[in-house]
Amino acid sequence: MKKIVLFLSLYFLVFSCQNEVKKESEIPSDKTNSFAIVIHGGAGDGLIKGNFDDEIQKVYTQKLQEALDSGFEVLENSGSSIDAIQAAICVLENSPLFNAGKGAVYNIDGNQEMDASIMAGNTLNSGAVAGINHVKNPILAARIVMDSTAHVMLSGKGAEQAMEQFGLEMVDSTYFFTSSRYNELKRIKLQENDNPIDYNSILNKNFLGDRKYGTVGAVAIDKEGNIAAGTSTGGMTNKKYGRIGDSPIIGAGTYANNLTCGISATGTGEYFIRTVAAHEVSNLIQYKKVSPQDALHEVLNNQIGKLGGKGGMILLDKNANIFWDFNTKGMFRGYKKSTGENVVEMFGLD
């Protein structure tokens, strides 16, 4: 009798252990092998087909694709989303085609004042720089602030002194000279002498002559499911008083949160600051259960647009889905996903 009881006890013990192992194996992993990156190169009402011949379209498309490929390669090799967006943005900062880094616009004094920010969605850690003009790649400076200081934002001379101490590549201001950007400044100054300038229209009107548009940004999700976002800009042509826009302000021009999404914005920054645009989109998704596309539309059109602001935003959600929206005629944009999807676009719907 004792042997039978012992046998039955052992049987049920083994059976229960097998069931327990089976149940654990059925629990889906939180990790994902899906990864993706989305970028933008600015938005404006001048971004219409009539302003871009085939050759110019090709040049912009190739540079946007190069940025996507640089970021995607990092993700494909199991790199972090932070490293991926940094790689993509550096490509755009090193090109004179966009208003960031090499292509940054001039302020009223004939200098560049560049801003950038970066944010990690898994920790909400972030870094930003504002009003710098000797750092070759502002996005790298923002990364150093995030990783190597106790602060979120550094500005001006102090930021540059810190970057020198950390060994970041510094350049003379002549590195940022482009004749088209300088001519753009002269045109606006002449206009301002005749009439007070409407800064709300700068984003759209002052780029038509030289085919250069604005702020750059990127959002990525890596194989671990971590989201990161970053934005870099030269701001407004002929800006005064050390003006700073939304690009270096976490929650306005840049935001990343693994619970919802990552966002990078471009446009008339004052309105993105007033509406805390990027964070507002995330909040609508998290707390109101609004779809990402509807959240973007709400903020861009019903909040920013009603105040008189223009621009666009790119968004990548926690499931590697990509969205974008803009209330201008067009926006340089593109994405690349582990599924094989690869898109680069410039113009809006006709």
ABEGO torsion letter per residue (X at the ends): XAAAAAAAAAAAAAAAAAAAAAAAAABBBABBABBBBBBBAEBBAABBAAABBAAAAAAAAAAAAAAAAAAAAAAAAGBBAAAAAAAAAAAAAABAABBBEAABBBBAAGBBBBBBBBBBAAAGBBBBBBGBAABABAAAAAAAAAAABABABBBEAAAAAAAAAAGBBBBBAAAABBAAAAAAAAAAAAAAAABBBBAAAAAAAAAAAAGBBBBBBBBBBBAAGBBBBBBBBAEBBGBBGGBBBAAABBGAABBBBAAABBBBBBEBAAAAAAAGAAAAAAAAAAAAGBBAAAAAAAAAAAAAAAAGBBEBBBBBBAAGBBBBBBABABBBBBBBBAAGBBBBBABBBX
